[in-house]
């Protein structure tokens, strides 16, 4: 799902972007494999993606960056 080398070399903001994209992509493929009666899959996916992007990519997302662990290395 995530490439370790890419994550190590990326900035913190870029890592958040990569994680956000990966989660949204994986969730779409998982949810679309299932059939949930009376469940609006398209609306759920749109709302989920909007919420996760807001939380991980907005200006406020950086407020806890100072709590992040040091970068890993290979």
Secondary structure, 3 states (H helix, E strand, C coil): CCCHHHHHHCCHHHHHHHHHHHHHHHHHHHHHCCCCCCCCHHHHHHHHHHHHHHHHHCHHHHHHHHHCCCCCCC
